[in-house]
Amino acid sequence: MQIYKYAIVAVIAFAVSMLVTAWMIPVLKKKQFGQFIREDGPQAHLSKAGTPTMGGLAMVAGITVALIASGFLTGRFTADKLAILLSMYAFGFIGFVDDYNKIAKKQNEGLTPKQKLALQVVFGAALAVFMMIREGTSVLIPFVKVNVDFGIFYIPFIIFVEVAMANAVNLTDGLDGLASSTSAIVAGCFAVIGMMIIPGGNEPMAAAAQAVFGATLGFLMYNHYPARIFMGDTGSMALGGVLSATAIIGHVEWLLPIAGLIYVCEALSVIIQVLYFKKTGGKRFFRMAPIHHHFELGGWHETKVVKMFCLFTLICCIIAALSVA
């Protein structure tokens, strides 16, 4: 597919996501689908209580329409693209149920961790089996640029990739525009890799990445500081699912922790904080976790945190692209 057609995919995703987001804001306000802020979070965030959430549905709509449109542009809609969409829906469903429970119960609690993990493992296993049957168990190793057959370890590996990515993106969604902006950069990186770097190109990967790129930017128009709408777990889980599936379809799973190193840092900061807290009997390693709150409580305005995290992500994405070029 020519580059200009990929650009059309991104534009479609941007337009649909932006328009649906604009439509959703007053609808969600009317239905009182507002965000509940955790009491142990930064005090400055308490003023955000009531901001419409579940806006991630707009991104899901944008990605869906754009990826289907890519099928018309190429004359074919492959099973790979369907797998990417189903992965996004599956993880987005987990987030949606979680968000809905929070709203219905009027508290910042949704599905239990065990319930979330069980569903994530099932959905991750489904994608793993699909890939194993359709395309084998080979994975590209960055920098050395060799393909390694994971054999029987492929299924647990893919499950880990999807589960880790979904939860890491979810943890990153804590500041206005943070998850949407960093995800747009990662998606843009995958689009370039799928279009120009992978030998022969990978059309499903490139098209999906362009769709995510456009949809996240469209949502960002209303999600940047001060956010008029939040993506909620619906959006962050869907983003984690679709980005991981995009990398899996392209057989570049190991690029996720490189291009998406910011997600890894966010997740690790929570793990370190919890372990250190338990080990020291109540002391904290960070001012607050995830790590974006550490910088925020250190005096950085959240817009500065977002800008610096985006710059960091851009550098990581350049390294990721070079590792397979």
Rosetta silent file (secondary structure, phi, psi, omega in degrees, C-alpha in Angstrom):
SEQUENCE: MQIYKYAIVAVIAFAVSMLVTAWMIPVLKKKQFGQFIREDGPQAHLSKAGTPTMGGLAMVAGITVALIASGFLTGRFTADKLAILLSMYAFGFIGFVDDYNKIAKKQNEGLTPKQKLALQVVFGAALAVFMMIREGTSVLIPFVKVNVDFGIFYIPFIIFVEVAMANAVNLTDGLDGLASSTSAIVAGCFAVIGMMIIPGGNEPMAAAAQAVFGATLGFLMYNHYPARIFMGDTGSMALGGVLSATAIIGHVEWLLPIAGLIYVCEALSVIIQVLYFKKTGGKRFFRMAPIHHHFELGGWHETKVVKMFCLFTLICCIIAALSVA
SCORE:     score description
SCORE:     0.000 S_00000001
   1 L     0.000  130.578 -178.950    0.000    0.000    0.000 S_00000001
   2 L   -63.332  152.976 -175.619    1.396    3.392   -1.003 S_00000001
   3 H   -58.217  -37.786 -177.883    2.447    5.779    1.744 S_00000001
   4 H   -64.481  -29.061  177.753   -0.286    8.290    0.876 S_00000001
   5 H   -71.133  -36.183  175.364   -2.898    5.586    1.509 S_00000001
   6 H   -63.678  -38.028  178.271   -1.440    4.980    4.960 S_00000001
   7 H   -62.744  -37.968  177.958   -1.745    8.727    5.546 S_00000001
   8 H   -62.462  -39.739  178.139   -5.424    8.519    4.589 S_00000001
   9 H   -59.321  -45.212  179.656   -5.887    5.795    7.215 S_00000001
  10 H   -64.057  -41.036 -179.641   -4.396    8.089    9.884 S_00000001
  11 H   -65.014  -41.627  178.253   -6.554   11.033    8.791 S_00000001
  12 H   -61.689  -46.243  179.996   -9.725    8.916    8.936 S_00000001
  13 H   -62.203  -40.969  179.262   -8.849    7.677   12.417 S_00000001
  14 H   -61.777  -49.286 -176.399   -8.075   11.229   13.548 S_00000001
  15 H   -63.891  -46.463 -178.557  -11.338   12.646   12.215 S_00000001
  16 H   -64.817  -46.094 -179.228  -13.560    9.879   13.591 S_00000001
  17 H   -61.978  -43.989 -178.953  -11.865    9.875   16.991 S_00000001
  18 H   -66.008  -44.290 -178.541  -12.026   13.661   17.322 S_00000001
  19 H   -67.489  -42.211  179.562  -15.660   13.924   16.227 S_00000001
  20 H   -67.196  -37.826  177.779  -16.819   11.053   18.426 S_00000001
  21 H   -62.183  -46.079  178.923  -14.909   12.495   21.390 S_00000001
  22 H   -60.030  -37.913  178.850  -16.561   15.894   20.889 S_00000001
  23 H   -70.838  -36.097 -175.459  -19.957   14.189   20.745 S_00000001
  24 H   -71.559  -33.046 -174.254  -19.270   12.051   23.816 S_00000001
  25 H   -54.269  -55.738  179.067  -18.279   14.860   26.195 S_00000001
  26 H   -67.263  -32.000  179.636  -21.778   16.371   26.656 S_00000001
  27 H   -65.272  -46.539 -179.518  -23.414   12.929   26.523 S_00000001
  28 H   -66.846  -36.044  176.652  -21.197   11.543   29.296 S_00000001
  29 H   -63.368  -43.840 -179.437  -21.692   14.691   31.364 S_00000001
  30 H   -62.304  -38.167 -179.986  -25.458   14.363   31.051 S_00000001
  31 L   -84.571   -1.499  179.149  -25.319   10.717   32.149 S_00000001
  32 L    60.434   39.882  174.503  -22.903   11.706   34.958 S_00000001
  33 L   -87.913   70.868 -176.510  -20.238    9.282   33.782 S_00000001
  34 E  -102.269  156.228 -178.722  -17.532   11.180   35.637 S_00000001
  35 L   -74.203  138.601  171.929  -14.104   10.097   36.839 S_00000001
  36 L  -101.783  128.268 -176.652  -13.570    9.249   40.491 S_00000001
  37 L   -94.468  131.040 -179.664  -10.148   10.336   41.777 S_00000001
  38 L   -65.065  138.072 -174.032   -8.362    8.058   44.234 S_00000001
  39 L   -66.531  -26.808 -178.832   -8.035    9.670   47.651 S_00000001
  40 L   -90.357    9.028  177.650   -4.364    8.717   48.053 S_00000001
  41 L   -85.352 -178.947  178.506   -3.418   10.422   44.780 S_00000001
  42 L   -57.378  135.105 -177.818   -2.013   13.926   44.325 S_00000001
  43 H   -62.272  -29.447 -179.705   -4.282   16.477   45.984 S_00000001
  44 H   -64.179  -20.094 -177.597   -4.118   18.696   42.889 S_00000001
  45 H   -84.166  -11.642 -177.920   -6.015   15.992   40.996 S_00000001
  46 H   -62.071  -27.306  179.576   -9.078   16.139   43.238 S_00000001
  47 H   -70.067  -13.930 -179.216  -10.382   19.046   41.165 S_00000001
  48 H   -84.306   -6.529 -179.114  -10.582   16.669   38.186 S_00000001
  49 L   -57.315  135.330 -179.994  -13.308   14.609   39.843 S_00000001
  50 L    95.009  -11.182  176.583  -16.389   14.461   37.655 S_00000001
  51 L   -62.853  132.803 -178.074  -14.525   14.912   34.363 S_00000001
  52 E   -53.100  137.898  178.650  -16.196   12.616   31.796 S_00000001
  53 L  -123.326 -174.982 -174.765  -14.448    9.260   31.437 S_00000001
  54 L    68.543   18.790  178.468  -14.705    6.220   29.150 S_00000001
  55 L   -66.781  -11.782  178.279  -13.626    8.484   26.286 S_00000001
  56 H   -60.173  -20.422  176.942  -11.466    5.637   25.036 S_00000001
  57 H   -59.670  -30.940  178.926  -14.532    4.436   23.164 S_00000001
  58 H   -67.260  -39.912  177.646  -13.895    7.277   20.712 S_00000001
  59 H   -66.588  -40.717  177.853  -10.397    5.977   19.977 S_00000001
  60 H   -59.522  -41.701  178.843  -11.759    2.473   19.528 S_00000001
  61 H   -63.941  -44.641 -179.627  -14.274    3.851   17.023 S_00000001
  62 H   -62.653  -44.476  179.844  -11.583    5.755   15.132 S_00000001
  63 H   -65.039  -41.001 -179.074   -9.249    2.770   14.941 S_00000001
  64 H   -62.376  -52.051 -178.272  -12.073    0.480   13.841 S_00000001
  65 H   -61.950  -44.123 -177.423  -13.320    2.714   11.029 S_00000001
  66 H   -66.252  -40.441 -178.015   -9.798    3.508    9.817 S_00000001
  67 H   -71.102  -35.547  174.647   -8.613   -0.103    9.805 S_00000001
  68 H   -66.241  -40.144  178.355  -11.723   -1.236    7.935 S_00000001
  69 H   -62.061  -33.966  179.136  -11.165    1.642    5.480 S_00000001
  70 H   -62.500  -29.199  176.891   -7.605    0.399    4.919 S_00000001
  71 H   -66.042  -37.318  176.399   -9.152   -2.802    3.589 S_00000001
  72 H   -70.428  -34.564 -179.956  -10.982   -0.838    0.909 S_00000001
  73 H   -68.305  -31.683 -179.058   -7.808    1.067    0.072 S_00000001
  74 H   -99.909  -14.205 -177.629   -5.885   -2.163   -0.477 S_00000001
  75 L    85.892    6.822  179.267   -8.781   -4.237   -1.753 S_00000001
  76 L  -153.676  143.253  174.868   -8.479   -6.731    1.094 S_00000001
  77 L  -118.898  103.416 -170.850   -9.250   -6.978    4.779 S_00000001
  78 L   -80.779  164.040  176.305   -6.966   -9.666    6.208 S_00000001
  79 H   -63.907  -29.253  178.033   -7.382  -11.941    9.197 S_00000001
  80 H   -61.236  -43.548  179.391   -4.389  -10.153   10.737 S_00000001
  81 H   -66.351  -38.354  177.764   -6.311   -6.886   10.851 S_00000001
  82 H   -63.986  -39.309  179.243   -9.322   -8.635   12.328 S_00000001
  83 H   -63.616  -39.263  178.805   -7.086  -10.156   15.012 S_00000001
  84 H   -64.296  -44.897  179.231   -5.745   -6.706   15.888 S_00000001
  85 H   -63.905  -43.639 -178.912   -9.265   -5.302   16.190 S_00000001
  86 H   -64.203  -35.968  177.221  -10.471   -8.250   18.275 S_00000001
  87 H   -64.903  -42.569  177.396   -7.507   -7.840   20.615 S_00000001
  88 H   -62.152  -44.598  179.487   -8.374   -4.165   21.045 S_00000001
  89 H   -63.144  -42.089 -176.055  -12.034   -5.011   21.696 S_00000001
  90 H   -62.804  -50.481 -179.097  -11.152   -7.756   24.162 S_00000001
  91 H   -72.980  -33.310  175.064   -8.881   -5.648   26.333 S_00000001
  92 H   -63.839  -34.419  177.796  -11.103   -2.616   25.879 S_00000001
  93 H   -62.161  -42.670  177.705  -13.999   -4.737   27.148 S_00000001
  94 H   -59.205  -45.836  179.310  -12.078   -5.440   30.360 S_00000001
  95 H   -65.548  -38.007 -179.424  -11.513   -1.722   30.821 S_00000001
  96 H   -63.618  -46.100  178.415  -15.124   -0.912   29.957 S_00000001
  97 H   -61.123  -41.363  179.022  -16.495   -3.311   32.580 S_00000001
  98 H   -62.162  -47.741  179.553  -14.035   -1.866   35.084 S_00000001
  99 H   -61.484  -44.392 -176.979  -15.057    1.712   34.256 S_00000001
 100 H   -64.308  -39.843  177.580  -18.753    0.907   34.376 S_00000001
 101 H   -62.938  -39.968  178.636  -18.417   -0.755   37.767 S_00000001
 102 H   -61.739  -43.895 -177.388  -16.607    2.296   39.114 S_00000001
 103 H   -69.091  -43.352 -178.140  -19.346    4.598   37.864 S_00000001
 104 H   -65.581  -37.895 -178.063  -22.206    2.367   39.050 S_00000001
 105 H   -88.300   -7.100  179.832  -20.686    1.927   42.515 S_00000001
 106 L    57.706   41.469  176.815  -19.614    5.582   42.716 S_00000001
 107 L  -152.969  162.658 -174.913  -16.129    4.635   43.860 S_00000001
 108 L   -84.972   51.113  177.485  -12.666    4.180   42.356 S_00000001
 109 L  -138.244  141.622  178.977  -12.907    0.387   42.266 S_00000001
 110 L  -133.269 -123.361  176.751  -13.894   -1.942   39.461 S_00000001
 111 L   -65.740  151.028  176.155  -12.932   -5.517   38.611 S_00000001
 112 L   -73.651  156.321  178.651  -10.699   -7.318   41.081 S_00000001
 113 H   -55.230  -38.925 -179.881   -7.057   -7.852   40.040 S_00000001
 114 H   -66.001  -39.257  178.719   -7.676  -11.609   39.730 S_00000001
 115 H   -64.969  -44.159  178.625  -10.677  -11.062   37.471 S_00000001
 116 H   -60.958  -49.189 -176.629   -8.709   -8.699   35.229 S_00000001
 117 H   -61.715  -41.790 -179.437   -5.714  -11.018   35.016 S_00000001
 118 H   -60.877  -46.045  179.225   -7.825  -14.057   34.203 S_00000001
 119 H   -65.955  -40.472  179.929   -9.557  -12.290   31.320 S_00000001
 120 H   -62.928  -41.258  179.663   -6.267  -10.832   30.049 S_00000001
 121 H   -64.421  -42.824  179.747   -4.612  -14.254   30.018 S_00000001
 122 H   -62.163  -47.289 -178.839   -7.521  -15.779   28.099 S_00000001
 123 H   -67.754  -37.885  177.212   -7.517  -13.013   25.476 S_00000001
 124 H   -65.183  -39.242  179.313   -3.731  -13.084   25.186 S_00000001
 125 H   -65.207  -36.636 -179.950   -3.779  -16.850   24.706 S_00000001
 126 H   -61.777  -44.436  178.726   -6.366  -16.513   21.935 S_00000001
 127 H   -66.866  -39.180  179.911   -4.091  -14.188   19.942 S_00000001
 128 H   -60.971  -44.426  179.545   -1.095  -16.436   20.611 S_00000001
 129 H   -65.156  -41.988  177.683   -2.890  -19.492   19.250 S_00000001
 130 H   -57.687  -48.410 -178.163   -4.068  -17.544   16.199 S_00000001
 131 H   -66.426  -39.766 -178.505   -0.534  -16.403   15.397 S_00000001
 132 H   -63.300  -41.626 -179.873    0.970  -19.828   16.031 S_00000001
 133 H   -72.244  -41.155 -172.815   -1.472  -21.497   13.638 S_00000001
 134 H   -82.083  -43.023 -170.981   -1.368  -18.769   10.998 S_00000001
 135 H  -130.322    4.580  178.001    2.240  -17.598   10.951 S_00000001
 136 L    90.858 -168.124 -173.227    4.327  -19.795   13.226 S_00000001
 137 L  -120.748   28.307 -178.244    6.267  -19.002   16.380 S_00000001
 138 E   -87.507  139.535 -179.515    9.130  -16.893   15.031 S_00000001
 139 E  -131.526  135.072  179.154   10.071  -13.600   16.728 S_00000001
 140 E   -80.370  131.295  177.278   12.505  -10.931   15.480 S_00000001
 141 E   -98.908  119.015 -178.474   15.296  -10.036   17.885 S_00000001
 142 L   -62.379  163.257  177.861   16.296   -6.336   17.606 S_00000001
 143 L    70.013  -56.394  178.134   19.892   -5.173   17.063 S_00000001
 144 L   -80.887  -19.186  173.955   21.141   -8.636   16.012 S_00000001
 145 L    55.754   48.807  175.116   18.234   -8.753   13.515 S_00000001
 146 E  -123.603  151.366  177.480   17.691  -12.498   13.578 S_00000001
 147 E   -95.997  130.040 -179.238   14.447  -14.454   13.842 S_00000001
 148 E  -116.377  131.620  177.777   14.227  -16.933   16.698 S_00000001
 149 E   -84.448  116.181 -177.218   11.642  -19.716   16.858 S_00000001
 150 L   -82.153  -12.198  176.841   10.142  -19.692   20.365 S_00000001
 151 H    55.167 -129.203 -176.760    8.436  -23.045   19.855 S_00000001
 152 H   -69.170  -15.132 -179.818    6.355  -24.132   22.865 S_00000001
 153 H   -85.310   -3.967 -176.207    7.336  -20.973   24.725 S_00000001
 154 H   -64.313  -44.612 -177.282    5.591  -18.773   22.159 S_00000001
 155 H   -62.885  -51.073  177.650    2.144  -18.917   23.760 S_00000001
 156 H   -63.609  -30.765  178.239    3.222  -17.910   27.290 S_00000001
 157 H   -64.549  -46.918 -179.803    5.492  -15.277   25.743 S_00000001
 158 H   -65.905  -39.811  177.165    2.624  -13.677   23.801 S_00000001
 159 H   -59.034  -45.744  179.608    0.339  -13.848   26.833 S_00000001
 160 H   -61.916  -43.362 -179.478    2.982  -12.024   28.878 S_00000001
 161 H   -58.761  -48.846 -177.629    3.459   -9.398   26.164 S_00000001
 162 H   -67.655  -45.504 -178.676   -0.252   -8.597   25.943 S_00000001
 163 H   -64.970  -45.230 -178.879   -0.920   -8.658   29.683 S_00000001
 164 H   -64.569  -42.735 -178.172    2.164   -6.608   30.533 S_00000001
 165 H   -65.655  -46.130 -178.741    1.494   -4.044   27.813 S_00000001
 166 H   -60.004  -45.154 -178.422   -2.175   -3.554   28.694 S_00000001
 167 H   -72.499  -33.893  179.147   -1.443   -3.026   32.372 S_00000001
 168 H   -68.124  -42.353  176.877    1.584   -0.819   31.738 S_00000001
 169 H   -64.693  -38.401  178.072   -0.376    1.533   29.457 S_00000001
 170 H   -59.886  -41.325  178.740   -3.148    1.553   32.056 S_00000001
 171 H   -69.637  -29.653 -179.206   -0.670    2.705   34.720 S_00000001
 172 H   -71.392  -24.615 -177.598    0.670    5.393   32.386 S_00000001
 173 L   -78.441   75.657 -178.519   -2.782    6.941   32.068 S_00000001
 174 L  -132.369   -7.488  177.768   -2.512    9.217   35.098 S_00000001
 175 L  -129.488  155.226 -179.403   -1.950   12.721   33.726 S_00000001
 176 L   -57.812  117.053  174.710   -3.861   14.758   31.147 S_00000001
 177 L    80.382    0.304 -175.404   -2.718   13.632   27.703 S_00000001
 178 H   -69.056  -54.589 -177.997    0.108   11.399   28.927 S_00000001
 179 H   -66.879  -39.270 -178.227   -1.070    7.995   27.694 S_00000001
 180 H   -68.605  -40.134 -177.952   -2.586    9.366   24.484 S_00000001
 181 H   -72.751  -44.515  179.877    0.497   11.401   23.490 S_00000001
 182 H   -67.325  -36.348  178.689    3.097    8.729   24.282 S_00000001
 183 H   -67.932  -33.714  176.799    0.967    6.075   22.567 S_00000001
 184 H   -62.939  -40.407  179.904    0.703    8.264   19.470 S_00000001
 185 H   -66.759  -44.937  178.899    4.500    8.415   19.297 S_00000001
 186 H   -62.809  -42.149  178.768    4.877    4.649   19.751 S_00000001
 187 H   -63.791  -40.535  177.526    2.208    4.017   17.107 S_00000001
 188 H   -61.211  -38.876  177.517    3.952    6.400   14.715 S_00000001
 189 H   -62.662  -46.616  179.386    7.177    4.467   15.248 S_00000001
 190 H   -64.134  -33.287  178.334    5.471    1.153   14.465 S_00000001
 191 H   -64.200  -44.953  179.513    3.902    2.692   11.364 S_00000001
 192 H   -63.316  -44.020  179.867    7.310    3.706   10.028 S_00000001
 193 H   -62.997  -43.624 -179.562    8.766    0.285   10.836 S_00000001
 194 H   -68.285  -32.524 -178.405    5.850   -1.509    9.180 S_00000001
 195 H   -84.317  -42.011 -165.549    5.939    0.689    6.074 S_00000001
 196 H  -119.821  -20.037 -170.417    9.626    1.259    5.473 S_00000001
 197 H  -106.080  -45.270  177.927   11.900   -0.892    7.618 S_00000001
 198 L   -62.044  127.885 -178.975   10.573   -4.460    7.761 S_00000001
 199 L   -53.826  123.257 -178.454   11.770   -6.216    4.573 S_00000001
 200 L    81.570   -8.453 -179.956    8.866   -6.229    2.128 S_00000001
 201 L    75.409  162.971  176.010    6.808   -4.211    4.577 S_00000001
 202 L  -135.526   95.686 -172.575    4.005   -5.416    6.812 S_00000001
 203 H   -61.534  -44.487  178.236    0.756   -3.857    5.643 S_00000001
 204 H   -60.983  -42.126  179.177   -1.490   -4.973    8.543 S_00000001
 205 H   -64.008  -46.635 -178.124    1.011   -3.714   11.103 S_00000001
 206 H   -65.040  -43.218 -179.157    1.540   -0.394    9.316 S_00000001
 207 H   -64.882  -43.457  179.535   -2.177    0.198    8.738 S_00000001
 208 H   -64.495  -42.095 -179.969   -3.062   -0.609   12.352 S_00000001
 209 H   -64.258  -40.514  177.566   -0.273    1.613   13.665 S_00000001
 210 H   -64.376  -38.018  178.584   -1.418    4.499   11.469 S_00000001
 211 H   -64.175  -43.451  178.097   -4.967    4.014   12.737 S_00000001
 212 H   -65.240  -41.653  179.056   -3.788    4.119   16.359 S_00000001
 213 H   -57.569  -50.297 -178.853   -1.603    7.142   15.581 S_00000001
 214 H   -66.763  -42.295 -177.242   -4.495    9.103   14.105 S_00000001
 215 H   -65.935  -40.759  179.999   -7.042    8.035   16.734 S_00000001
 216 H   -67.909  -37.210  177.288   -4.848    8.946   19.693 S_00000001
 217 H   -67.887  -38.211  177.823   -4.093   12.368   18.213 S_00000001
 218 H   -62.621  -42.523  177.965   -7.793   12.944   17.569 S_00000001
 219 H   -67.884  -34.988 -178.316   -8.594   12.096   21.190 S_00000001
 220 H   -62.445  -23.015  178.263   -5.688   14.237   22.389 S_00000001
 221 H   -58.544  -27.437  179.736   -7.451   17.314   21.018 S_00000001
 222 H  -115.754   -5.983 -176.039   -9.759   17.085   24.044 S_00000001
 223 H  -101.654  -11.114  179.437   -7.538   15.082   26.403 S_00000001
 224 L   -71.616  163.158 -176.387   -4.586   17.487   26.674 S_00000001
 225 L   -64.399  134.548  -10.185   -4.274   19.668   29.781 S_00000001
 226 L   -79.586  124.857 -173.292   -6.740   20.687   31.100 S_00000001
 227 L   -62.737  133.463  174.783   -8.489   17.514   29.952 S_00000001
 228 L   -92.694  -10.753  179.491  -12.149   17.791   29.021 S_00000001
 229 L  -159.076  146.774  176.252  -12.433   14.011   28.937 S_00000001
 230 L  -107.877  151.638  178.606  -10.452   10.997   30.160 S_00000001
 231 L   -76.972  -24.176 -178.888   -9.938    7.756   28.233 S_00000001
 232 H    67.547 -179.998  176.345  -10.568    5.653   31.337 S_00000001
 233 H   -63.416  -27.285  177.212   -9.566    2.014   31.622 S_00000001
 234 H   -55.142  -47.500 -177.658  -11.640    1.473   28.487 S_00000001
 235 H   -76.877  -45.798 -176.160   -9.130    3.472   26.476 S_00000001
 236 H   -66.792  -40.224  178.004   -5.878    2.560   28.206 S_00000001
 237 H   -68.475  -39.114  177.737   -6.597   -1.179   28.157 S_00000001
 238 H   -63.850  -41.634  178.191   -7.729   -0.990   24.527 S_00000001
 239 H   -62.448  -44.471  178.190   -4.536    0.899   23.621 S_00000001
 240 H   -60.528  -41.528  179.769   -2.400   -1.698   25.363 S_00000001
 241 H   -66.358  -43.520 -175.975   -4.236   -4.466   23.540 S_00000001
 242 H   -75.362  -36.750  178.855   -4.053   -2.902   20.097 S_00000001
 243 H   -68.216  -42.121  178.638   -0.409   -1.773   20.352 S_00000001
 244 H   -66.779  -41.192  178.980    0.763   -5.185   21.561 S_00000001
 245 H   -64.253  -37.417  178.509   -1.294   -6.956   18.884 S_00000001
 246 H   -61.952  -44.040  178.923    0.169   -4.649   16.226 S_00000001
 247 H   -67.765  -38.439 -179.642    3.708   -5.549   17.293 S_00000001
 248 H   -65.384  -42.397  178.195    2.821   -9.249   17.491 S_00000001
 249 H   -62.114  -33.410  179.008    1.354   -9.239   13.970 S_00000001
 250 L   -86.169    0.776 -178.708    4.598   -7.648   12.778 S_00000001
 251 L    59.709   30.060  179.741    6.706  -10.221   14.708 S_00000001
 252 L  -120.915   44.111 -177.377    8.492   -7.337   16.467 S_00000001
 253 H   -55.734  -35.391 -176.774    7.320   -8.016   20.018 S_00000001
 254 H   -73.339   -6.947  174.897   10.725   -7.124   21.468 S_00000001
 255 H   -79.514  -18.558 -179.442   10.365   -3.590   20.154 S_00000001
 256 H   -59.340  -48.438  179.452    7.578   -2.930   22.664 S_00000001
 257 H   -73.665  -10.333  176.798    9.870   -2.551   25.710 S_00000001
 258 H   -90.088  -60.115  178.713   12.222   -0.404   23.619 S_00000001
 259 H   -64.602  -38.034 -179.314    9.805    1.972   21.908 S_00000001
 260 L  -100.508   37.027 -178.730    7.438    1.777   24.880 S_00000001
 261 H   -59.353  -28.011  179.483   10.121    1.996   27.561 S_00000001
 262 H   -63.704  -35.959  176.871    8.078    4.683   29.295 S_00000001
 263 H   -64.863  -41.127  179.196    5.368    2.087   29.937 S_00000001
 264 H   -61.688  -43.982  179.808    7.982   -0.251   31.400 S_00000001
 265 H   -62.596  -40.938  179.312    9.269    2.509   33.688 S_00000001
 266 H   -62.558  -46.223 -178.894    5.748    3.290   34.883 S_00000001
 267 H   -66.988  -44.309  179.997    5.052   -0.367   35.707 S_00000001
 268 H   -62.772  -35.496 -179.630    8.438   -0.946   37.340 S_00000001
 269 H   -62.470  -37.233  178.197    8.011    2.140   39.512 S_00000001
 270 H   -69.000  -43.833  179.682    4.839    0.652   40.985 S_00000001
 271 H   -61.795  -46.225  179.906    6.501   -2.737   41.568 S_00000001
 272 H   -62.079  -43.769 -179.097    9.542   -1.104   43.198 S_00000001
 273 H   -60.635  -45.820 -178.031    7.350    1.117   45.363 S_00000001
 274 H   -65.895  -47.106 -179.216    5.254   -1.799   46.642 S_00000001
 275 H   -64.329  -42.330 -179.551    8.236   -4.082   47.327 S_00000001
 276 H   -66.043  -39.673  179.182   10.245   -1.311   49.005 S_00000001
 277 H   -60.502  -44.357 -179.377    7.227   -0.310   51.113 S_00000001
 278 H   -71.096  -38.819 -176.700    6.800   -3.872   52.362 S_00000001
 279 H   -68.913  -35.842 -175.344   10.532   -4.468   52.867 S_00000001
 280 L   -98.663    2.889  178.217   11.122   -1.287   54.895 S_00000001
 281 L    72.657   32.361  174.389    7.922   -1.383   56.892 S_00000001
 282 L   121.526   -1.886  177.971    6.242    1.635   55.327 S_00000001
 283 L   -82.344  155.499 -177.283    8.975    3.727   53.674 S_00000001
 284 L  -113.488  136.887  176.750    8.574    4.903   50.078 S_00000001
 285 L   -79.273  -43.004  175.450   11.186    4.702   47.322 S_00000001
 286 L  -106.693  158.457  176.209    9.355    7.272   45.163 S_00000001
 287 L   -58.436  -39.146  175.058    7.330   10.225   46.381 S_00000001
 288 L  -163.878  148.322  177.382    4.403    8.475   44.736 S_00000001
 289 L  -118.346  151.013    1.839    3.947    5.805   42.108 S_00000001
 290 L   -62.173  169.425 -166.721    3.502    5.473   39.166 S_00000001
 291 H   -64.533  -21.793  178.186    6.591    7.511   38.457 S_00000001
 292 H   -63.503  -30.643  177.205    4.814   10.403   36.709 S_00000001
 293 H   -72.425  -28.369  177.137    3.401   11.330   40.132 S_00000001
 294 H   -60.588  -46.650  178.811    6.936   11.268   41.578 S_00000001
 295 H   -69.914  -36.295 -179.940    7.971   14.074   39.245 S_00000001
 296 H   -63.332  -44.349  179.474    4.684   15.894   39.742 S_00000001
 297 H   -74.191  -14.528  176.369    5.111   15.929   43.531 S_00000001
 298 L   -82.962   -1.253  175.874    8.709   17.002   42.996 S_00000001
 299 L   115.727   -7.263  178.406    7.492   20.325   41.605 S_00000001
 300 L   -78.301  134.855  172.192    6.998   19.642   37.903 S_00000001
 301 L   -69.320  149.513 -175.403    3.705   20.789   36.452 S_00000001
 302 H   -61.478  -26.599  176.632    1.918   17.892   34.799 S_00000001
 303 H   -67.073  -34.522  177.525    2.332   19.512   31.378 S_00000001
 304 H   -68.955  -40.449  178.081    6.114   19.437   31.887 S_00000001
 305 H   -59.587  -45.876 -179.127    5.956   15.782   32.907 S_00000001
 306 H   -62.235  -44.668 -179.557    3.996   14.962   29.753 S_00000001
 307 H   -62.360  -44.490 -178.388    6.410   16.889   27.524 S_00000001
 308 H   -68.856  -37.641  177.895    9.486   15.244   29.033 S_00000001
 309 H   -67.988  -33.994  176.683    7.940   11.773   28.876 S_00000001
 310 H   -67.932  -41.774  177.765    7.045   12.374   25.230 S_00000001
 311 H   -62.017  -44.537  177.908   10.607   13.453   24.457 S_00000001
 312 H   -59.524  -44.119 -179.909   11.916   10.349   26.215 S_00000001
 313 H   -64.754  -39.332  178.355    9.490    8.178   24.232 S_00000001
 314 H   -61.016  -43.037  178.664   10.539    9.794   20.950 S_00000001
 315 H   -63.585  -43.098  178.830   14.193    8.992   21.683 S_00000001
 316 H   -62.664  -37.603 -179.854   13.282    5.408   22.584 S_00000001
 317 H   -68.824  -36.518  176.483   11.310    5.063   19.349 S_00000001
 318 H   -62.888  -43.903  178.136   14.253    6.257   17.278 S_00000001
 319 H   -62.131  -41.483  179.919   16.433    3.643   18.977 S_00000001
 320 H   -61.647  -44.275 -179.683   13.752    0.997   18.328 S_00000001
 321 H   -64.151  -42.315 -179.992   13.591    1.875   14.635 S_00000001
 322 H   -67.269  -28.358 -176.972   17.376    1.809   14.307 S_00000001
 323 H   -69.169  -17.825  179.092   17.537   -1.574   16.053 S_00000001
 324 H  -120.507    1.812 -178.465   15.755   -3.243   13.144 S_00000001
 325 L   -73.015    0.000    0.000   16.843   -0.973   10.278 S_00000001
